[in-house]
Amino acid sequence: MMVLLLSALVSLILIVFGAVCSLKDLRLSLAASILALIIVLVSSITTQLFPYVLLVVAIGILTVFSMSIRENQISGVDYSLVALIALITAYIAYTNDISFILAAFVIASVPTYALVFVSTDGAKPHVDVALKYIVFMVLATVLFIIGTLFLAYSNSSGNTMLYTLGFVMLILGLGMEVGCAPMHEWVPDVFSAADPLPLSVVASITKIVPFVAAYKIILLTALPQLSKLTIFVAFIAVISMFTGNIGALTAKETGRILAYSTVANMGYVIATLAIVTSKNYLYLAFAGALLQLIVNAFGKASFFASIKTNGCSRPLMYLLALSFIGLPPLMGFWSKFFILTSLVGAGLIWLAFLLIVNSAISIPYYLRIARNLAGETFPGKVTAIALISSVAMLITVLPPNWFVSLAKAFFGGV
């Protein structure tokens, strides 16, 4: 643990150093941000969570590179902000302390407040859209924190009424933070109006911490009342899946399609919280949720970067789209397979059936995204980003049973 703390401190110093260096040389800022993430990776080699950290660092580095495609008003500082988000995303896996979990939730969200304001190629930032995003994120954070405090207090006092209120507030805050329907009102406007490059951050790596935090807090504060409250989560998941997929089918702009696809993906992930009381299937459900978040992060980083450069390699775009659809043996297949298996095993067959229906609904619009973004193959940062993301989708060619073991390592001592 001491090694992890020291590496975190060194990485933070490098991130700050990189932000300062951006005033003189963007290359120094880029190098410092990447080096900070590499230190995070190296420090976790001997831990059980190394595969997770490896994937998070890969997403972080890809997102940093996507921000470097075009310069903006805070070029260099944005590299440091993304590196900070990635660092927090990696280290939240190692703690079961509620105070640190809440701090990680806030730290992973706040940098995006600045990122949604930036614009590239001399374009004026959409201030109204950015302010709308910030208002929703602040409200989400308040709901999440107050809900957590209610849950923690109820766990020690046994107050079931306050526990119910806290759980509902936490789920509403989580849903608003990640863009689950019906708390998704900000998602289509922000995704279709803001600059695609900072959106590659908002739509990808920032989705991981809220779900990991929610899982840990719910398990740390669980009362018998929890088994009756999970039906609320199931209905939120259904609403989000249908709202997202139907919205994506009817949307015309690629950015707006990706917005609604995010709403649907967050519905798939939040569905796993409906079986948080099932000890036999909890780890399988969390493994599926985590895989789905990683698929979303790699894919959205590549798609939004491709929007900015008017397309990318056709095979790479279609491979990423097929992973989102759930074609075996791509990572997107295994994420949904784990989620479906856990839902069926826990007796939520109706929810598993609706998830399958929604996956089928998503096929046409993911193929449309690939078609819209497909272009000639050319060397460059976007092609490299899409290529690495596509390779990541192929690491599950062999059944990723190791990911279930990884999921168990997340909850040691909970």
Phi, psi and omega in degrees: 000324180298322179297319179295319180294317179295318179295324177296319179295314179298318180297319178297319178298317179295321179297316178295317178301318179297320179297319179293319181295339181299339178290337183252314186209117181295332181294324177294320179295317179297314181296319181295320180294317181291319179298321178300318180289325177295321177298318176302317181294313183297322182292343183256005185303322185272001182264162178292339184268010182304315180302321178296313181298321178302314180293319179296316179296320177299315178297318180299313180295319177299319181291323175300315179296324179295325177291336181274359180297319178227146177280151177223189185294336182236033180306133184099309175294323180297327176299317181294322179296317179294318178298322178296317178299316180296320179299313179295321179297324178288315188280343178295338180294338187267358186237149171238017178275121186298323180298315179293322179299316178294320178298318179297320178302315181290314183297325179288339183266318188302318179303332180290340177299321178282322185296325183289346179276338187282156177214156183246170177059028176077006181287151177282136179292149177275087186298320182296319179292319179297318179295322177299316179300313183296318179301314180294321181292320178296316178298318179299317180296317179298313179299316183296314182292313180296319177301318178297317179297319177297317180296316181296317179294318181295328180297326180271332183263340182077017180282101185289328180293315178293326178297316179299314179298317180297319180296315180298317180296318179298315180294321177295319177296317177299312181299320179291322181296315185265347177096036174279141172286147005269019179261027190258011191304331181282337191296305183301319182293315182292315183292330182269342185252324184287165180295135184299328184291309174296332177294334177297336175279310182301322185272353188241268191293333182289351180279344188283310184303314181303320181287319177298318179298315181297315179302310185294317181295317180298318181288324181289335185245015189299138171237162178307332180299338185301323183298333179276341185270344185294338177297329177299317179295320180300317180291323175300318180298316181296313179301317182293318180298310182290318179299315181294312184290319178292320177298319180293324178297324185266347180287153182250318180286142181299319179299320180288325176298316179295327178298309182290329177294327176295318177301317179294315180298321178293331174295318178299318184290315183292339177300331182291337178290347179290344181241028183294341179270356180269100185296330182289335186237003182301311185292323177295319179296315181293323177300317178295317179298315182294318176299318180296321177294323179290319175301314180299319182293310179298313184294313183292324177300319180287317182296314182290325175296324179291325176300318183295327183256016177059043171116165180212187183303130182302310181300322181292320179296318180289325179296316178296320179297319180293328176293318177298323179294325178107034179282126178289148003260027183295161185302324179297332176291313185291326177298314180289325179297315178297317180296313181298316181298318180292322179294315179295315180299327180274000177091004179266061184295323180297323179288321177297319179298317180293328176293320177296317178302315181292325176297322177293321179298328186285344186304309184299318186282332175291323175294327177291321176300313180299318180294319180294327185261354182289134178211193179287148177283127179214147180291145180160176184296319183294319177297319178296318179298312181294324180294314180295320177298320180293320176298321179299324179294342184263359182287351179258023175303321169268141182309124185277059178298334179298337182288332176292319175297322177298319180299322179295327181293337179295330190247028178301122179088357179277000000 
